[in-house]
Structure formats: structure tokens, C-alpha cells
Amino acid sequence: MKRLFLFISALSLLFIPISQGVTKKIIVKPAQFIAKIGSTSEIEGAVIADKTIVIYGNIDGAAFVRGIDASSAEKWRISLDTGRSEITTAAATDLSGNIWIVGSLSPAPVESISPSPTTTPLNPDGVVVPPITVLRSDLTSIILWQISPEGELLNRYTSDLASPILITSMAIDKNAITFAGSVSTDGGTAGIVINSDFSGNFSKAVIIGKSDTTLDAVVRNSNGSITATGASRETLGGKKVAGIRDGIIVAITSSGKISSVIRSSASKAKRNWNSATQTLFLGGEVITRKKIESAVTKFSAKYIPTWTYRFQSTGPTFTLAGPSRSYSALFVSTSKIAQLSNWNPKQPQVLILIFDSKGIISQGFSASEVKEPIALLYSQDLGLLLLGSSAETVSIFTLTSGQFTHLVRDYL
């Protein structure tokens, strides 16, 4: 089995920085507020289906989904309540415009678990500490909802894993749906990748690790293979962890075999790849003692890094493949960035950077009202949207700069 693994040293990432020599400095522009759409306790995330922004989450222990237009006016709303205990955690749309939402489900009716009273912790520096993955013991099944573009619940499928599971990402193409996340094991937590067809027939799960591995993003490649990214503190395929915790990129064949594992490590550091696009533009975090950085790297189809950046931040990074071979990254910046002429935040502030095909920063946008980013979204009709939260509410912002608006017309 070990012969199936190919390990590439992540040290190569440290020697492929973008040249900062003669690039014209970019002016960061403000993103434009659209509307408040809900509370931070309710909304899990959003996707775009044509001209509809689809918001999903959980209210009073019941899952829900609703569609709004660009002005935040509600178009439709449906409950996904199963009568059991369930949560929604990821969503995607297929080529027909159907919305697919995945979550975790208890295998039998249970009493609602009341949340413990909480207080907002003091966090003047805005530092986002990576959460320890703790899986709810009552949620042992995957649940998948299919919803029409008009907001009609079409189908609901479940698959019992008999172990606590948390799905963090899903990817869809014309052939299948792929999910990635974490599953509880006797030794701790392992990464999991599992496929489903469009009739809810789930494949055998691919398990990565045994005790301390998590997956946060998944991509379906054009040849039917799968790329999953996350982090691991354990030995995989005979290769020991190089840092405190390494970021990992796992390549899986169309037949469900692990073909390679690429470790991204830094000395005495915790790393993670928490987002990925189909073009293998990855975002993650690097934590070295008290220093936290957001890392973005463009990989080739053979998982060779072609360009990379690190920016001081509070942690996770969201990536998006853009129009005309451009790339977008969303994170909370905490320091000056050499390529930006007017950026030197006195406190953590949300920043969106647009890169061209060669990795040169071409535009920057900020949203001072946002304390925590949730998602970066794009559609040809609505353009680039930021979903983020303040202390209590979740809001949507748009980027309507002339240059970027022109570029997004050719996206998809």
C-alpha cells in the first residue's frame, strides 16, 4: 500500500515567490454593501444558482435553505427538517442549476441538544485559532438534499457511516458528486472522501489517516480523479509529519485509489490547505508560534507549485478561480502588503486580492464591516460577491470595480 504514495517535499513552495520588482502598486477599493441576510448563529454558507443567491443553515435545530435576489429580496424558502437532529455544512450546484446541500444526520430520532450558554470571548487582535475538530457523536449519517432552481425539494438521500462524520466540502461535475470531511475513528479523526451518483447511491469511502487527519476541500478533476486537501499530524504512507501539523494534498484516482500525497510543511509550524479550486489554486494558513499567515499557491495539474504568496493574517483563506485565468483570494489581513499602495491595517481587516494568470496582484478590495469571511462567490450575472459576518449579522457585499466587472463577463 505504501508504494501507492508519492511524497513531494513542501520545501519547494518556499522558493517560488512572485517577483515584486517593477509591478505597479495597486489601490485597494471598498466592496459595496448589498444587504444583511441573517444572524451568525443561523447561516452556514451560500452558493449561487444562476441569478439566485442560495443561503443555507440551521435554525432552532432544523436545517433550512432559501433563495434571494441581488437586492436580498426573498424568492423562496424551504425547511429541510427531517424530524431528527441534522445540520447543513456544504453546498454546490450542478450543470442543470439544481442545488445540492449536504450535512450530517442522527440515525434515529433524538431529543434536541440545547446549546450551552455562550459569551463572546475577548479577542482584541482578531486572531482566528484553528478549531479542534470535534464531531458530534449523534451525527453518524450523511444526508444529501436536492433542490430545484425554483426552490422545490426534489429528493433526499442518506447514508449511514456508523461513526460521527462532518462533511466540509463537496464538488459536482456531470458524472458524480464528491464529498470530503472528517470521520471519527478509534484513534481520533481521519479524513474521508466519498462519492455519490445523482440518485443517491454512495460509494465506498476512502479513508485518509487514522488518528489526526482532516480534509477541508475537494475538487473533481476533468479525468475523473479527485483532489482533496486538508491537514495531518500523523504519518501517512510511511512519511512522518515534518512540521507540527502539515498541510496535505491527496490525489485519488477515478477508481478510488490514493495515488499520491503531497505534504506542505514548515519547521515548527501548523499548516492547512482549507480551500481549493478546480484549477488547483489553494488557500490555507501557516501558524508559526505567534505568527499567522495566509498562504495561496497555484499548482499545476501535476501538483507542482508555480507561484505562491504568504500574507500576515488571522488564519484561513478562501480561494476562487476567476475569469480570463484570474484568481481571487479572501482572508483577514493584519499587516502592510508591499504590492498595495494604501494598505496598512491598524486592526485585522478583510481583504480580497485578484491575481492575473501569472500570479501578479491586479486588484484589491476590502470590507471594513466584515469581521469574519464566510464565502467568496461568483456568477456571470451577479459578479463577485463576498459573504461575511460582523458580531451578530451576516451580510453580502459586491465588487463592482470597472476592470473586474469587465473581466467577469467571460467567466465560465
C-alpha positions as CSV (number, residue, x, y, z in Angstrom):
1,M,0.0,0.0,0.0
2,K,2.9,2.4,0.8
3,R,4.1,2.2,-2.8
4,L,0.9,4.0,-3.8
5,F,2.1,7.1,-2.1
6,L,4.3,9.7,-3.6
7,F,5.6,12.4,-1.3
8,I,6.9,15.7,-2.5
9,S,8.8,17.9,-0.1
10,A,6.8,21.1,0.6
11,L,10.1,23.0,0.9
12,S,9.8,23.7,-2.8
13,L,6.9,26.1,-2.0
14,L,9.3,28.3,-0.2
15,F,11.4,29.1,-3.3
16,I,8.7,30.1,-5.8
17,P,7.7,33.6,-4.7
18,I,6.3,36.2,-7.1
19,S,8.8,38.9,-8.1
20,Q,7.9,42.2,-6.6
21,G,10.3,44.3,-8.6
22,V,8.6,46.6,-11.1
23,T,4.9,45.8,-10.5
24,K,2.7,48.9,-10.2
25,K,1.2,49.3,-6.8
26,I,-2.5,48.6,-6.5
27,I,-5.1,50.8,-4.8
28,V,-7.4,48.8,-2.5
29,K,-11.0,49.8,-3.1
30,P,-14.0,49.3,-0.8
31,A,-16.5,46.5,-1.6
32,Q,-20.1,47.7,-1.8
33,F,-22.6,46.6,0.8
34,I,-25.8,45.0,-0.5
35,A,-27.8,43.8,2.5
36,K,-27.9,42.0,5.8
37,I,-29.3,38.5,5.3
38,G,-29.4,36.8,8.7
39,S,-27.7,36.1,12.0
40,T,-24.3,34.5,12.5
41,S,-26.0,31.7,14.5
42,E,-28.2,30.7,11.6
43,I,-26.2,30.9,8.4
44,E,-23.7,28.3,7.4
45,G,-22.9,29.3,3.9
46,A,-24.2,30.2,0.4
47,V,-23.8,29.3,-3.3
48,I,-25.1,31.0,-6.4
49,A,-27.5,29.3,-8.8
50,D,-28.0,31.5,-11.9
51,K,-29.3,34.8,-10.6
52,T,-30.2,33.4,-7.2
53,I,-28.1,33.6,-4.0
54,V,-28.9,30.4,-2.1
55,I,-28.4,30.6,1.6
56,Y,-28.4,27.5,3.8
57,G,-28.1,27.0,7.5
58,N,-29.8,25.8,10.7
59,I,-32.5,27.5,12.8
60,D,-33.6,26.0,16.2
61,G,-32.1,22.7,15.3
62,A,-33.7,22.4,11.9
63,A,-31.9,22.8,8.6
64,F,-33.2,25.4,6.0
65,V,-32.4,26.8,2.6
66,R,-33.7,30.0,1.0
67,G,-33.1,31.9,-2.3
68,I,-32.7,35.6,-2.5
69,D,-32.1,38.0,-5.4
70,A,-29.3,40.5,-5.7
71,S,-31.2,43.1,-3.6
72,S,-31.7,40.5,-0.8
73,A,-35.5,40.1,-1.6
74,E,-36.5,36.5,-0.7
75,K,-37.6,34.4,-3.7
76,W,-38.3,31.2,-1.9
77,R,-37.7,29.3,1.4
78,I,-38.0,25.7,2.4
79,S,-37.4,23.7,5.5
80,L,-35.1,20.7,5.4
81,D,-36.2,19.4,8.7
82,T,-36.1,15.6,8.9
83,G,-37.6,15.2,12.4
84,R,-34.2,14.1,13.5
85,S,-31.1,16.0,14.5
86,E,-29.4,17.4,11.4
87,I,-27.0,20.1,10.3
88,T,-26.1,21.5,6.9
89,T,-22.4,22.0,6.2
90,A,-21.7,22.4,2.4
91,A,-23.5,23.1,-0.9
92,A,-22.9,23.2,-4.7
93,T,-24.9,23.4,-7.9
94,D,-24.9,21.1,-10.9
95,L,-24.9,21.9,-14.6
96,S,-28.8,21.9,-14.6
97,G,-28.9,24.5,-11.9
98,N,-30.1,22.1,-9.2
99,I,-28.8,22.9,-5.7
100,W,-27.3,20.1,-3.7
101,I,-26.8,20.6,0.1
102,V,-25.0,18.1,2.3
103,G,-24.9,17.7,6.0
104,S,-24.9,15.2,8.9
105,L,-27.8,13.4,10.4
106,S,-28.6,11.4,13.5
107,P,-29.6,7.8,12.7
108,A,-32.8,7.9,14.8
109,P,-35.0,10.5,16.5
110,V,-33.2,12.1,19.4
111,E,-34.0,14.9,21.8
112,S,-32.8,18.2,20.6
113,I,-29.4,19.2,22.0
114,S,-29.7,22.6,23.6
115,P,-26.6,24.7,23.0
116,S,-24.7,25.7,26.1
117,P,-24.9,29.4,27.1
118,T,-22.0,31.2,25.4
119,T,-20.4,34.6,25.7
120,T,-18.4,36.5,23.1
121,P,-14.7,36.0,24.1
122,L,-12.4,39.0,24.2
123,N,-10.2,38.9,21.1
124,P,-8.9,42.3,20.5
125,D,-6.3,41.1,17.9
126,G,-8.9,39.2,15.9
127,V,-6.8,36.1,15.8
128,V,-8.6,33.1,14.5
129,V,-7.4,30.0,16.3
130,P,-7.9,26.8,14.2
131,P,-10.7,24.9,15.9
132,I,-10.0,21.4,17.1
133,T,-12.3,19.0,15.0
134,V,-14.8,17.7,17.5
135,L,-17.5,15.6,15.8
136,R,-21.0,15.3,17.3
137,S,-21.4,11.8,18.4
138,D,-25.1,11.7,17.4
139,L,-24.5,12.7,13.8
140,T,-23.4,9.4,12.1
141,S,-25.1,9.6,8.7
142,I,-24.5,11.8,5.6
143,I,-27.7,13.5,4.3
144,L,-28.0,15.0,0.9
145,W,-30.8,17.2,-0.3
146,Q,-31.5,18.0,-4.0
147,I,-33.4,21.3,-4.7
148,S,-34.6,22.6,-8.0
149,P,-33.6,26.1,-9.2
150,E,-37.1,27.2,-8.3
151,G,-36.7,26.2,-4.7
152,E,-38.6,22.8,-4.7
153,L,-37.3,20.0,-2.6
154,L,-36.8,17.2,-5.2
155,N,-35.0,14.4,-3.3
156,R,-33.4,13.5,0.0
157,Y,-30.8,10.8,0.3
158,T,-28.9,9.4,3.4
159,S,-26.0,7.0,4.0
160,D,-25.2,5.7,7.5
161,L,-21.5,5.6,8.3
162,A,-22.0,4.3,11.8
163,S,-19.4,6.8,13.0
164,P,-19.6,10.5,13.7
165,I,-19.0,12.4,10.5
166,L,-18.6,16.0,9.4
167,I,-18.7,16.9,5.6
168,T,-16.8,20.2,5.0
169,S,-16.7,20.3,1.2
170,M,-18.5,19.0,-1.9
171,A,-17.8,19.1,-5.7
172,I,-20.0,18.3,-8.6
173,D,-19.5,17.6,-12.3
174,K,-21.6,15.9,-15.0
175,N,-20.6,12.5,-13.7
176,A,-20.9,12.5,-9.9
177,I,-20.8,14.3,-6.6
178,T,-17.8,14.0,-4.2
179,F,-17.8,14.9,-0.5
180,A,-14.8,15.4,1.8
181,G,-14.6,15.9,5.5
182,S,-13.7,14.1,8.8
183,V,-14.8,10.9,10.4
184,S,-14.4,9.7,13.9
185,T,-12.1,6.7,14.4
186,D,-11.0,4.6,17.4
187,G,-7.8,6.6,17.5
188,G,-9.2,10.1,16.8
189,T,-10.1,11.6,13.5
190,A,-9.4,10.6,9.9
191,G,-10.1,12.3,6.6
192,I,-12.9,10.9,4.4
193,V,-13.7,11.1,0.7
194,I,-16.9,9.6,-0.6
195,N,-18.8,9.8,-4.0
196,S,-22.5,9.6,-4.9
197,D,-24.3,9.5,-8.1
198,F,-27.3,11.7,-8.8
199,S,-29.7,9.1,-7.4
200,G,-28.1,9.0,-4.0
201,N,-26.1,5.8,-4.4
202,F,-23.0,6.3,-2.3
203,S,-19.6,4.7,-3.0
204,K,-17.3,3.1,-0.5
205,A,-15.5,5.7,1.5
206,V,-11.8,6.4,1.0
207,I,-10.2,7.0,4.5
208,I,-7.0,9.0,4.8
209,G,-5.1,8.6,8.1
210,K,-6.2,7.1,11.4
211,S,-5.9,9.5,14.3
212,D,-5.2,13.1,13.4
213,T,-6.1,14.0,9.8
214,T,-8.8,16.3,8.5
215,L,-10.0,17.3,5.0
216,D,-11.4,20.7,4.2
217,A,-11.7,21.0,0.4
218,V,-12.3,18.7,-2.5
219,V,-12.1,19.0,-6.3
220,R,-13.3,16.7,-9.1
221,N,-10.7,16.8,-12.0
222,S,-11.6,16.5,-15.7
223,N,-10.2,13.0,-15.9
224,G,-12.4,11.7,-13.1
225,S,-9.7,11.8,-10.5
226,I,-10.2,13.7,-7.2
227,T,-8.0,16.1,-5.3
228,A,-8.7,16.6,-1.5
229,T,-6.8,19.0,0.7
230,G,-6.5,19.5,4.5
231,A,-4.1,18.8,7.3
232,S,-2.5,15.9,9.1
233,R,-0.3,15.5,12.2
234,E,0.3,11.8,11.6
235,T,2.4,9.6,9.5
236,L,0.9,8.9,6.1
237,G,2.3,6.1,3.9
238,G,5.5,5.8,6.0
239,K,6.3,9.6,5.8
240,K,6.4,11.3,9.1
241,V,5.0,14.8,9.8
242,A,7.6,17.4,9.0
243,G,6.2,20.4,11.0
244,I,3.9,20.3,14.0
245,R,1.0,19.7,11.6
246,D,1.4,19.6,7.8
247,G,-0.9,20.7,5.0
248,I,-1.8,17.8,2.8
249,I,-2.9,17.4,-0.9
250,V,-4.3,13.9,-1.6
251,A,-4.7,12.7,-5.2
252,I,-7.2,9.9,-5.6
253,T,-7.8,8.0,-8.9
254,S,-11.2,7.7,-10.5
255,S,-11.3,4.1,-9.1
256,G,-10.9,5.4,-5.6
257,K,-7.2,4.6,-5.0
258,I,-4.8,7.0,-3.3
259,S,-2.1,7.8,-5.9
260,S,-0.1,10.5,-4.1
261,V,0.1,12.6,-1.0
262,I,1.9,16.0,-1.1
263,R,2.9,17.4,2.3
264,S,3.3,21.2,2.8
265,S,5.3,21.8,5.9
266,A,7.2,24.5,7.7
267,S,9.6,24.0,10.7
268,K,7.8,24.1,14.0
269,A,4.6,25.3,12.2
270,K,1.0,24.2,11.8
271,R,-0.2,24.2,8.2
272,N,-3.5,23.5,6.5
273,W,-5.0,23.8,3.0
274,N,-8.6,24.8,3.7
275,S,-9.8,25.8,0.2
276,A,-9.1,24.6,-3.4
277,T,-10.4,25.4,-6.9
278,Q,-10.8,23.1,-9.9
279,T,-7.7,24.9,-11.3
280,L,-5.7,23.8,-8.2
281,F,-5.5,27.3,-6.7
282,L,-5.2,26.5,-3.0
283,G,-5.6,28.7,0.1
284,G,-4.6,27.9,3.6
285,E,-2.9,29.0,6.8
286,V,0.6,28.8,8.3
287,I,1.0,29.2,12.1
288,T,4.5,29.5,13.5
289,R,4.4,30.3,17.2
290,K,2.5,33.6,17.4
291,K,2.9,34.4,13.7
292,I,-0.1,33.6,11.5
293,E,-0.1,33.8,7.7
294,S,-2.5,33.1,4.8
295,A,-0.9,31.1,2.1
296,V,-2.1,31.0,-1.5
297,T,-0.4,28.8,-4.1
298,K,-1.2,27.9,-7.7
299,F,-0.4,24.3,-8.5
300,S,0.0,22.6,-11.9
301,A,-2.0,19.6,-12.9
302,K,0.9,17.5,-11.6
303,Y,0.8,19.3,-8.2
304,I,3.9,21.3,-8.9
305,P,3.7,24.8,-7.4
306,T,4.0,27.6,-10.0
307,W,3.6,30.6,-7.8
308,T,2.9,31.4,-4.2
309,Y,2.3,34.1,-1.6
310,R,2.1,34.5,2.1
311,F,0.4,37.3,3.9
312,Q,0.2,38.0,7.6
313,S,-3.4,37.3,8.6
314,T,-5.7,35.8,11.2
315,G,-5.8,32.4,9.5
316,P,-8.0,30.7,6.9
317,T,-8.0,31.7,3.2
318,F,-10.8,31.3,0.7
319,T,-9.9,30.9,-3.0
320,L,-11.8,31.3,-6.2
321,A,-10.9,30.7,-9.9
322,G,-11.9,33.8,-11.8
323,P,-12.4,34.9,-15.4
324,S,-9.7,35.1,-18.0
325,R,-7.5,32.8,-16.0
326,S,-7.6,35.1,-12.9
327,Y,-7.7,34.0,-9.3
328,S,-9.2,35.5,-6.2
329,A,-8.2,35.1,-2.5
330,L,-10.2,36.2,0.6
331,F,-8.6,36.5,4.0
332,V,-8.3,38.8,7.1
333,S,-5.2,40.8,6.6
334,T,-3.2,42.1,9.6
335,S,-0.2,44.0,8.0
336,K,1.0,46.1,5.2
337,I,1.4,44.4,1.8
338,A,4.2,45.6,-0.5
339,Q,2.1,45.5,-3.7
340,L,-0.7,47.6,-2.3
341,S,-0.3,51.4,-2.1
342,N,-2.9,52.2,0.5
343,W,-2.9,49.1,2.8
344,N,-1.6,49.1,6.3
345,P,-4.4,48.0,8.6
346,K,-4.3,49.0,12.2
347,Q,-6.5,46.1,13.1
348,P,-7.5,42.9,11.3
349,Q,-9.4,43.7,8.1
350,V,-11.0,41.6,5.4
351,L,-9.1,41.8,2.1
352,I,-9.8,40.3,-1.4
353,L,-7.0,40.1,-3.8
354,I,-7.3,39.4,-7.5
355,F,-4.3,37.8,-9.3
356,D,-3.7,37.5,-13.0
357,S,-2.7,34.3,-14.8
358,K,1.0,34.8,-13.9
359,G,0.2,35.4,-10.2
360,I,0.6,39.2,-10.2
361,I,-1.8,41.1,-8.0
362,S,-4.0,43.1,-10.2
363,Q,-6.8,44.4,-7.8
364,G,-7.6,44.6,-4.2
365,F,-10.9,45.1,-2.3
366,S,-11.8,45.5,1.4
367,A,-14.9,45.4,3.6
368,S,-14.3,47.1,7.0
369,E,-17.7,46.0,8.2
370,V,-16.8,42.3,8.0
371,K,-15.1,40.6,10.9
372,E,-15.1,37.1,9.7
373,P,-15.3,36.0,6.0
374,I,-17.7,33.1,5.2
375,A,-17.5,32.7,1.4
376,L,-16.4,34.2,-1.9
377,L,-19.0,33.7,-4.6
378,Y,-19.2,34.4,-8.4
379,S,-21.8,34.2,-11.1
380,Q,-21.8,35.8,-14.6
381,D,-25.0,37.7,-13.7
382,L,-24.2,38.8,-10.2
383,G,-20.4,39.2,-10.4
384,L,-18.1,38.6,-7.5
385,L,-19.8,38.6,-4.0
386,L,-18.4,38.5,-0.5
387,L,-20.4,36.8,2.3
388,G,-19.2,37.8,5.7
389,S,-20.3,38.4,9.3
390,S,-19.9,41.1,11.9
391,A,-20.5,40.3,15.6
392,E,-24.2,39.3,15.1
393,T,-25.2,39.5,11.5
394,V,-24.2,38.1,8.1
395,S,-24.1,40.5,5.1
396,I,-23.4,40.4,1.4
397,F,-21.1,42.7,-0.5
398,T,-20.3,43.1,-4.2
399,L,-17.2,44.1,-6.1
400,T,-18.2,46.3,-9.0
401,S,-14.9,47.9,-10.0
402,G,-14.8,48.7,-13.7
403,Q,-11.8,46.5,-14.6
404,F,-13.0,43.5,-12.7
405,T,-16.6,43.9,-13.9
406,H,-15.2,43.7,-17.4
407,L,-13.2,40.6,-16.7
408,V,-16.1,38.6,-15.1
409,R,-18.1,38.7,-18.3
410,D,-16.0,35.9,-19.7
411,Y,-16.1,33.7,-16.6
412,L,-17.3,30.1,-17.0
